[in-house]
Amino acid sequence: AYNYGGQWDIINAIKLALSRNDVISYDNLSRYLSTENDFPDLIVRTGGFKRLSNFMLWQAVYSELQFLDTLWPDISRREIELIFKQYTDTKRNFGIVE
């Protein structure tokens, strides 16, 4: 684990791009993030919280979100199986309306 914050990551990416005289664009900004274009498909938030809490704000744009009341150490195998079942049953369109 490291000291990470989504807002810090975005500001840092912009500063880095500007310091290299690069154009601020979606692709460029994504390249300068500390996570190097790592966009999670699924984010599971435990403990009853229904927020991202500054976690991967840029990268979570098309992530499926699951919120559980269960605390992380208490998650059962069954709950994990249900999370993945719901995820695999989801039709993802990445913002494209058909």
N, CA, C and O atoms as a MOPAC input file, in Angstrom:
PM7 MOZYME 1SCF
protein

 N      0.84700 1    -1.18100 1     0.00000 1
 C      0.00000 1     0.00000 1     0.00000 1
 C      0.88700 1     1.23700 1     0.00000 1
 O      1.99000 1     1.24300 1     0.54700 1
 N      0.37700 1     2.26600 1    -0.62200 1
 C      1.10100 1     3.52100 1    -0.62800 1
 C      0.11300 1     4.65800 1    -0.47200 1
 O     -1.09700 1     4.47100 1    -0.59600 1
 N      0.64100 1     5.83600 1    -0.19800 1
 C     -0.20100 1     6.99900 1     0.03200 1
 C     -0.73200 1     7.49800 1    -1.30700 1
 O     -0.04500 1     8.24100 1    -2.00800 1
 N     -1.92400 1     7.10300 1    -1.65800 1
 C     -2.52400 1     7.43000 1    -2.95100 1
 C     -3.80700 1     8.21300 1    -2.75000 1
 O     -4.57200 1     7.94600 1    -1.82400 1
 N     -4.03300 1     9.17200 1    -3.61600 1
 C     -5.29100 1     9.89600 1    -3.65000 1
 C     -5.61600 1    10.25200 1    -5.08700 1
 O     -4.73600 1    10.68900 1    -5.82900 1
 N     -6.85100 1    10.07500 1    -5.48800 1
 C     -7.26000 1    10.33700 1    -6.86100 1
 C     -7.07700 1    11.78900 1    -7.26800 1
 O     -6.63700 1    12.06600 1    -8.38400 1
 N     -7.40900 1    12.72500 1    -6.37900 1
 C     -7.23800 1    14.13200 1    -6.70400 1
 C     -5.75400 1    14.46000 1    -6.88300 1
 O     -5.37700 1    15.15200 1    -7.82900 1
 N     -4.91300 1    13.95800 1    -5.96900 1
 C     -3.47000 1    14.15400 1    -6.08800 1
 C     -2.96500 1    13.59500 1    -7.40800 1
 O     -2.14900 1    14.22700 1    -8.07900 1
 N     -3.43200 1    12.44000 1    -7.77900 1
 C     -2.96900 1    11.78100 1    -8.99500 1
 C     -3.30200 1    12.62000 1   -10.23300 1
 O     -2.46800 1    12.75600 1   -11.12800 1
 N     -4.50400 1    13.17800 1   -10.29000 1
 C     -4.91900 1    13.99500 1   -11.42900 1
 C     -4.08800 1    15.28400 1   -11.50300 1
 O     -3.57900 1    15.63600 1   -12.56800 1
 N     -3.95500 1    15.97600 1   -10.38100 1
 C     -3.16100 1    17.21600 1   -10.34300 1
 C     -1.71700 1    16.92300 1   -10.71300 1
 O     -1.11200 1    17.66100 1   -11.49100 1
 N     -1.16200 1    15.85400 1   -10.16500 1
 C      0.22300 1    15.48900 1   -10.46600 1
 C      0.38800 1    15.17500 1   -11.95300 1
 O      1.38800 1    15.57100 1   -12.55300 1
 N     -0.55900 1    14.48200 1   -12.54900 1
 C     -0.49700 1    14.15400 1   -13.97800 1
 C     -0.51600 1    15.42700 1   -14.82800 1
 O      0.22400 1    15.53200 1   -15.80700 1
 N     -1.35300 1    16.38400 1   -14.45900 1
 C     -1.42000 1    17.64500 1   -15.19600 1
 C     -0.09400 1    18.39400 1   -15.08400 1
 O      0.43700 1    18.88000 1   -16.08200 1
 N      0.43600 1    18.48500 1   -13.86400 1
 C      1.71500 1    19.16600 1   -13.66700 1
 C      2.82200 1    18.50500 1   -14.48200 1
 O      3.63800 1    19.18800 1   -15.10100 1
 N      2.84500 1    17.18900 1   -14.48100 1
 C      3.86600 1    16.45900 1   -15.22600 1
 C      3.73900 1    16.69700 1   -16.73100 1
 O      4.74100 1    16.91000 1   -17.41400 1
 N      2.52300 1    16.66200 1   -17.23900 1
 C      2.30500 1    16.91300 1   -18.66400 1
 C      2.73900 1    18.32700 1   -19.03400 1
 O      3.40000 1    18.53300 1   -20.05200 1
 N      2.36700 1    19.29900 1   -18.20700 1
 C      2.74800 1    20.68600 1   -18.48400 1
 C      4.25900 1    20.87500 1   -18.42000 1
 O      4.82600 1    21.61500 1   -19.22400 1
 N      4.91500 1    20.21200 1   -17.46700 1
 C      6.37500 1    20.34600 1   -17.34500 1
 C      7.09400 1    19.78600 1   -18.56400 1
 O      8.23600 1    20.15600 1   -18.83700 1
 N      6.43700 1    18.90400 1   -19.29100 1
 C      7.01500 1    18.31900 1   -20.49900 1
 C      6.43900 1    18.96500 1   -21.76300 1
 O      6.60000 1    18.45700 1   -22.87300 1
 N      5.76000 1    20.10500 1   -21.55700 1
 C      5.13700 1    20.84500 1   -22.66100 1
 C      4.22700 1    19.95900 1   -23.50500 1
 O      4.14700 1    20.12200 1   -24.72200 1
 N      3.55300 1    19.03800 1   -22.86600 1
 C      2.63800 1    18.13900 1   -23.55800 1
 C      1.22800 1    18.72800 1   -23.52600 1
 O      0.87700 1    19.47100 1   -22.61000 1
 N      0.44300 1    18.39700 1   -24.51400 1
 C     -0.94300 1    18.84100 1   -24.59600 1
 C     -1.76400 1    18.09000 1   -23.55600 1
 O     -1.58300 1    16.88800 1   -23.36000 1
 N     -2.66900 1    18.80800 1   -22.89000 1
 C     -3.55700 1    18.16100 1   -21.93000 1
 C     -4.71800 1    17.57000 1   -22.71800 1
 O     -5.55500 1    18.29800 1   -23.25000 1
 N     -4.76000 1    16.26000 1   -22.78600 1
 C     -5.83600 1    15.55200 1   -23.46600 1
 C     -6.12900 1    14.29200 1   -22.66300 1
 O     -5.39100 1    13.93400 1   -21.74500 1
 N     -7.20700 1    13.63900 1   -23.02100 1
 C     -7.57500 1    12.40700 1   -22.31300 1
 C     -6.43700 1    11.38900 1   -22.34200 1
 O     -6.03600 1    10.86600 1   -21.30200 1
 N     -5.92800 1    11.11500 1   -23.52700 1
 C     -4.87300 1    10.10000 1   -23.65300 1
 C     -3.59900 1    10.50600 1   -22.93100 1
 O     -2.97900 1     9.68600 1   -22.25300 1
 N     -3.20700 1    11.76600 1   -23.07200 1
 C     -1.98600 1    12.21500 1   -22.41100 1
 C     -2.12600 1    12.17100 1   -20.89800 1
 O     -1.23600 1    11.68400 1   -20.20100 1
 N     -3.23400 1    12.67600 1   -20.39500 1
 C     -3.42700 1    12.68500 1   -18.95000 1
 C     -3.41600 1    11.26000 1   -18.39800 1
 O     -2.82100 1    11.00200 1   -17.35200 1
 N     -4.05800 1    10.35900 1   -19.08400 1
 C     -4.08800 1     8.96300 1   -18.64100 1
 C     -2.67500 1     8.38400 1   -18.55300 1
 O     -2.37500 1     7.60700 1   -17.64600 1
 N     -1.82000 1     8.76000 1   -19.48500 1
 C     -0.43300 1     8.26300 1   -19.49500 1
 C      0.37800 1     8.75600 1   -18.30600 1
 O      1.27800 1     8.06200 1   -17.83400 1
 N      0.06100 1     9.95100 1   -17.82000 1
 C      0.83300 1    10.54600 1   -16.73200 1
 C      0.33400 1    10.16000 1   -15.34100 1
 O      0.96800 1    10.52200 1   -14.35000 1
 N     -0.76300 1     9.44900 1   -15.23900 1
 C     -1.26200 1     9.01800 1   -13.93500 1
 C     -0.29400 1     8.02400 1   -13.30100 1
 O      0.40000 1     7.29100 1   -14.00600 1
 N     -0.25100 1     8.00100 1   -11.99600 1
 C      0.67400 1     7.09000 1   -11.30400 1
 C      0.33000 1     5.62800 1   -11.55000 1
 O      1.17800 1     4.75300 1   -11.37700 1
 N     -0.89500 1     5.36400 1   -11.94800 1
 C     -1.32000 1     3.98300 1   -12.19500 1
 C     -1.07600 1     3.53800 1   -13.63100 1
 O     -1.37700 1     2.40000 1   -13.99100 1
 N     -0.53200 1     4.43400 1   -14.45100 1
 C     -0.13700 1     4.11900 1   -15.82700 1
 C     -1.20900 1     3.37600 1   -16.62700 1
 O     -1.00400 1     2.23900 1   -17.05000 1
 N     -2.33100 1     4.02000 1   -16.82500 1
 C     -3.42200 1     3.47300 1   -17.64100 1
 C     -4.06800 1     2.21700 1   -17.05800 1
 O     -4.56700 1     1.37800 1   -17.80800 1
 N     -4.06400 1     2.08000 1   -15.76500 1
 C     -4.73200 1     0.94200 1   -15.12600 1
 C     -6.16100 1     1.35700 1   -14.78600 1
 O     -6.38500 1     2.09200 1   -13.82400 1
 N     -7.12400 1     0.88800 1   -15.57500 1
 C     -8.52000 1     1.22400 1   -15.38300 1
 C     -9.26000 1    -0.01600 1   -14.89100 1
 O     -9.47000 1    -0.94800 1   -15.66700 1
 N     -9.66000 1    -0.04900 1   -13.61800 1
 C    -10.30900 1    -1.24400 1   -13.07600 1
 C    -11.69200 1    -1.47600 1   -13.68000 1
 O    -12.45600 1    -0.53400 1   -13.89000 1
 N    -11.99600 1    -2.72000 1   -13.95200 1
 C    -13.31600 1    -3.08700 1   -14.45500 1
 C    -14.34800 1    -3.13500 1   -13.33300 1
 O    -15.53300 1    -2.88800 1   -13.55300 1
 N    -13.88300 1    -3.45700 1   -12.13400 1
 C    -14.77600 1    -3.63700 1   -10.99100 1
 C    -14.12600 1    -3.06800 1    -9.74100 1
 O    -12.96300 1    -3.34600 1    -9.45000 1
 N    -14.88900 1    -2.26700 1    -9.00500 1
 C    -14.43900 1    -1.74500 1    -7.71400 1
 C    -15.45200 1    -2.18200 1    -6.67100 1
 O    -16.64800 1    -1.92900 1    -6.81700 1
 N    -14.98000 1    -2.83400 1    -5.62400 1
 C    -15.84200 1    -3.29600 1    -4.53600 1
 C    -15.53500 1    -2.45700 1    -3.30800 1
 O    -14.39700 1    -2.43000 1    -2.83900 1
 N    -16.54100 1    -1.77600 1    -2.78700 1
 C    -16.37900 1    -0.95700 1    -1.58500 1
 C    -17.08800 1    -1.66600 1    -0.44000 1
 O    -18.27700 1    -1.97000 1    -0.52600 1
 N    -16.35300 1    -1.92300 1     0.62200 1
 C    -16.89500 1    -2.67700 1     1.75700 1
 C    -17.22800 1    -1.74700 1     2.92600 1
 O    -16.94500 1    -0.55000 1     2.88300 1
 N    -17.82100 1    -2.31000 1     3.94900 1
 C    -18.07500 1    -1.59900 1     5.19000 1
 C    -19.28100 1    -0.68200 1     5.17900 1
 O    -19.43000 1     0.14600 1     6.07800 1
 N    -20.14700 1    -0.80800 1     4.18100 1
 C    -21.36200 1    -0.01200 1     4.15100 1
 C    -21.20400 1     1.37600 1     3.55100 1
 O    -22.17500 1     2.13100 1     3.49400 1
 N    -19.99900 1     1.73300 1     3.10000 1
 C    -19.77900 1     3.05100 1     2.50100 1
 C    -20.17400 1     3.03000 1     1.03200 1
 O    -19.90600 1     2.06100 1     0.32300 1
 N    -20.80300 1     4.08700 1     0.58800 1
 C    -21.24400 1     4.17900 1    -0.80600 1
 C    -20.60000 1     5.39900 1    -1.45000 1
 O    -21.27500 1     6.32600 1    -1.89800 1
 N    -19.29400 1     5.36600 1    -1.48100 1
 C    -18.51500 1     6.43500 1    -2.09800 1
 C    -17.16500 1     5.86800 1    -2.51400 1
 O    -16.76000 1     4.80700 1    -2.04000 1
 N    -16.47500 1     6.56900 1    -3.39000 1
 C    -15.15800 1     6.13200 1    -3.83600 1
 C    -14.04000 1     6.61100 1    -2.91200 1
 O    -12.94000 1     6.05900 1    -2.93300 1
 N    -14.31200 1     7.62400 1    -2.11100 1
 C    -13.34000 1     8.13300 1    -1.14700 1
 C    -11.98900 1     8.45300 1    -1.78500 1
 O    -10.94400 1     8.05400 1    -1.27200 1
 N    -12.01500 1     9.16800 1    -2.89400 1
 C    -10.80300 1     9.65300 1    -3.55200 1
 C     -9.97700 1     8.53200 1    -4.16700 1
 O     -8.77700 1     8.69900 1    -4.38300 1
 N    -10.59700 1     7.39900 1    -4.45000 1
 C     -9.88700 1     6.24700 1    -5.01000 1
 C    -10.05400 1     6.21000 1    -6.52200 1
 O    -11.16900 1     6.06800 1    -7.02300 1
 N     -8.97100 1     6.33500 1    -7.23500 1
 C     -8.92600 1     6.19600 1    -8.69300 1
 C    -10.06200 1     6.95800 1    -9.37700 1
 O    -10.81900 1     6.37900 1   -10.15600 1
 N    -10.17800 1     8.24100 1    -9.09100 1
 C    -11.28500 1     9.03500 1    -9.60600 1
 C    -11.31500 1     9.07200 1   -11.13300 1
 O    -12.37900 1     8.90000 1   -11.72700 1
 N    -10.19700 1     9.28700 1   -11.76300 1
 C    -10.11700 1     9.31900 1   -13.22900 1
 C    -10.32900 1     7.91900 1   -13.80100 1
 O    -11.04000 1     7.74500 1   -14.79100 1
 N     -9.71400 1     6.93900 1   -13.17700 1
 C     -9.70900 1     5.58200 1   -13.70700 1
 C    -11.03900 1     4.86200 1   -13.51700 1
 O    -11.31600 1     3.89900 1   -14.23200 1
 N    -11.85500 1     5.29600 1   -12.59100 1
 C    -13.11600 1     4.60800 1   -12.27700 1
 C    -14.25500 1     4.98000 1   -13.22000 1
 O    -15.39600 1     4.57200 1   -13.00300 1
 N    -13.96100 1     5.74200 1   -14.25300 1
 C    -14.99200 1     6.28400 1   -15.12400 1
 C    -15.95600 1     5.21500 1   -15.66100 1
 O    -17.15800 1     5.46800 1   -15.73900 1
 N    -15.46200 1     4.04000 1   -16.02900 1
 C    -16.33400 1     2.97100 1   -16.54600 1
 C    -16.31200 1     1.72400 1   -15.67400 1
 O    -16.71000 1     0.64700 1   -16.11900 1
 N    -15.85200 1     1.86100 1   -14.44400 1
 C    -15.81800 1     0.72000 1   -13.53300 1
 C    -17.22800 1     0.38300 1   -13.06100 1
 O    -18.05600 1     1.26500 1   -12.83500 1
 N    -17.47400 1    -0.89700 1   -12.92100 1
 C    -18.70200 1    -1.33600 1   -12.25600 1
 C    -18.43400 1    -1.20800 1   -10.75400 1
 O    -17.34800 1    -1.54700 1   -10.28200 1
 N    -19.41900 1    -0.72200 1   -10.01300 1
 C    -19.25200 1    -0.50200 1    -8.57800 1
 C    -20.14700 1    -1.44600 1    -7.79200 1
 O    -21.32800 1    -1.60600 1    -8.09900 1
 N    -19.57400 1    -2.06100 1    -6.78500 1
 C    -20.32500 1    -2.92700 1    -5.87400 1
 C    -20.11400 1    -2.39600 1    -4.45800 1
 O    -18.98300 1    -2.13000 1    -4.05000 1
 N    -21.18900 1    -2.24600 1    -3.72600 1
 C    -21.11600 1    -1.75400 1    -2.35900 1
 C    -21.64700 1    -2.83100 1    -1.42100 1
 O    -22.75500 1    -3.33600 1    -1.59900 1
 N    -20.84200 1    -3.17300 1    -0.42200 1
 C    -21.22100 1    -4.21100 1     0.53700 1
 C    -21.25800 1    -3.64100 1     1.94400 1
 O    -20.44200 1    -2.78800 1     2.29500 1
 N    -22.18700 1    -4.10300 1     2.73800 1
 C    -22.21000 1    -3.72100 1     4.14900 1
 C    -21.14400 1    -4.47700 1     4.94000 1
 O    -20.71100 1    -4.02200 1     5.99800 1
 N    -20.73300 1    -5.61000 1     4.43300 1
 C    -19.74900 1    -6.45700 1     5.10700 1
 C    -18.38200 1    -5.77700 1     5.13400 1
 O    -17.98800 1    -5.13000 1     4.16400 1
 N    -17.67000 1    -5.92300 1     6.23500 1
 C    -16.29600 1    -5.42700 1     6.30800 1
 C    -15.38000 1    -6.36800 1     5.53800 1
 O    -15.66900 1    -7.56000 1     5.43500 1
 N    -14.27700 1    -5.84900 1     4.99300 1
 C    -13.38900 1    -6.63800 1     4.13300 1
 C    -12.97000 1    -7.98100 1     4.74300 1
 O    -13.08500 1    -9.00100 1     4.06300 1
 N    -12.49400 1    -8.02900 1     5.97900 1
 C    -12.02000 1    -9.33800 1     6.46700 1
 C    -13.13300 1   -10.36300 1     6.65700 1
 O    -12.86200 1   -11.55600 1     6.79400 1
 N    -14.37700 1    -9.90600 1     6.66700 1
 C    -15.49900 1   -10.81200 1     6.92100 1
 C    -16.22800 1   -11.26500 1     5.65600 1
 O    -17.21800 1   -11.99100 1     5.75000 1
 N    -15.76300 1   -10.85600 1     4.48300 1
 C    -16.43000 1   -11.23400 1     3.24300 1
 C    -16.30600 1   -12.74200 1     3.03100 1
 O    -15.22600 1   -13.32100 1     3.15100 1
 N    -17.42300 1   -13.34700 1     2.71800 1
 C    -17.43300 1   -14.79300 1     2.50400 1
 C    -17.15400 1   -15.12600 1     1.04200 1
 O    -17.26400 1   -14.27800 1     0.15600 1
 N    -16.80000 1   -16.35500 1     0.82500 1
 C    -16.59700 1   -16.84300 1    -0.54000 1
 C    -17.88000 1   -16.67000 1    -1.35800 1
 O    -17.82800 1   -16.31600 1    -2.53600 1
 N    -19.01300 1   -16.91900 1    -0.73400 1
 C    -20.31400 1   -16.77900 1    -1.40500 1
 C    -20.54000 1   -15.34000 1    -1.86700 1
 O    -21.00500 1   -15.11500 1    -2.98400 1
 N    -20.21400 1   -14.35900 1    -1.00900 1
 C    -20.37100 1   -12.95700 1    -1.40000 1
 C    -19.47500 1   -12.61300 1    -2.59400 1
 O    -19.89700 1   -11.90100 1    -3.50600 1
 N    -18.26500 1   -13.11000 1    -2.58400 1
 C    -17.33900 1   -12.87700 1    -3.70000 1
 C    -17.88600 1   -13.50400 1    -4.98000 1
 O    -17.83700 1   -12.89200 1    -6.04600 1
 N    -18.40200 1   -14.71300 1    -4.87200 1
 C    -18.99300 1   -15.37400 1    -6.04300 1
 C    -20.17500 1   -14.57000 1    -6.58500 1
 O    -20.33100 1   -14.44600 1    -7.80000 1
 N    -21.00800 1   -14.02300 1    -5.69900 1
 C    -22.15300 1   -13.21200 1    -6.12900 1
 C    -21.69900 1   -11.91600 1    -6.81600 1
 O    -22.29300 1   -11.48700 1    -7.80500 1
 N    -20.65200 1   -11.30600 1    -6.28400 1
 C    -20.10500 1   -10.08900 1    -6.89400 1
 C    -19.66200 1   -10.38200 1    -8.32100 1
 O    -20.01300 1    -9.64600 1    -9.24300 1
 N    -18.89400 1   -11.45500 1    -8.50800 1
 C    -18.40600 1   -11.79600 1    -9.84100 1
 C    -19.53800 1   -12.24100 1   -10.76400 1
 O    -19.49400 1   -11.97700 1   -11.96600 1
 N    -20.53200 1   -12.90200 1   -10.22600 1
 C    -21.68900 1   -13.31600 1   -11.02500 1
 C    -22.42200 1   -12.08900 1   -11.53900 1
 O    -22.75600 1   -12.01000 1   -12.72100 1
 N    -22.67100 1   -11.13900 1   -10.66200 1
 C    -23.35900 1    -9.91500 1   -11.07200 1
 C    -22.51300 1    -9.15500 1   -12.09200 1
 O    -23.04500 1    -8.62100 1   -13.06600 1
 N    -21.21000 1    -9.10400 1   -11.87400 1
 C    -20.32200 1    -8.41300 1   -12.80500 1
 C    -20.34300 1    -9.06800 1   -14.18900 1
 O    -20.45700 1    -8.37900 1   -15.20300 1
 N    -20.23600 1   -10.38100 1   -14.22600 1
 C    -20.19000 1   -11.06200 1   -15.52500 1
 C    -21.54700 1   -11.01400 1   -16.23800 1
 O    -21.60500 1   -11.15000 1   -17.46000 1
 N    -22.63200 1   -10.82300 1   -15.48900 1
 C    -23.96300 1   -10.71400 1   -16.09600 1
 C    -24.27400 1    -9.29200 1   -16.58300 1
 O    -25.29600 1    -9.06800 1   -17.23100 1
 N    -23.40400 1    -8.34600 1   -16.27500 1
 C    -23.63300 1    -6.95100 1   -16.64400 1
 C    -23.18500 1    -6.69700 1   -18.06900 1
 O    -22.06600 1    -7.04400 1   -18.44700 1
 N    -24.06300 1    -6.08800 1   -18.86500 1
 C    -23.68400 1    -5.70400 1   -20.22300 1
 C    -23.05300 1    -4.32300 1   -20.13700 1
 O    -23.72200 1    -3.34800 1   -19.79300 1
 N    -21.77700 1    -4.24300 1   -20.44800 1
 C    -21.04500 1    -2.98600 1   -20.34500 1
 C    -21.00200 1    -2.30900 1   -21.71100 1
 O    -20.73300 1    -2.95600 1   -22.72300 1
 N    -21.27200 1    -0.98400 1   -21.73700 1
 C    -21.24100 1    -0.26800 1   -23.01300 1
 C    -20.23700 1     0.87800 1   -23.03200 1
 O    -20.10000 1     1.56200 1   -24.04700 1
 N    -19.52700 1     1.10000 1   -21.91200 1
 C    -18.45900 1     2.09500 1   -21.83400 1
 C    -18.90500 1     3.47900 1   -22.31700 1
 O    -18.15200 1     4.18000 1   -22.99300 1
 N    -20.13200 1     3.86400 1   -21.96400 1
 C    -20.63100 1     5.18900 1   -22.27500 1
 C    -21.23500 1     5.32900 1   -23.65400 1
 O    -21.68100 1     6.41600 1   -24.02200 1
 N    -21.26200 1     4.26900 1   -24.41700 1
 C    -21.82000 1     4.32700 1   -25.76800 1
 C    -23.27800 1     3.89100 1   -25.70800 1
 O    -23.58500 1     2.77600 1   -25.28600 1
 N    -24.15600 1     4.76400 1   -26.12600 1
 C    -25.58200 1     4.44800 1   -26.13100 1
 C    -25.91600 1     3.80100 1   -27.45900 1
 O    -25.63300 1     4.35500 1   -28.52100 1
 N    -26.51500 1     2.63300 1   -27.39100 1
 C    -26.86600 1     1.89600 1   -28.61200 1
 C    -28.28700 1     2.14300 1   -29.00600 1
 O    -28.75300 1     1.60300 1   -30.00900 1

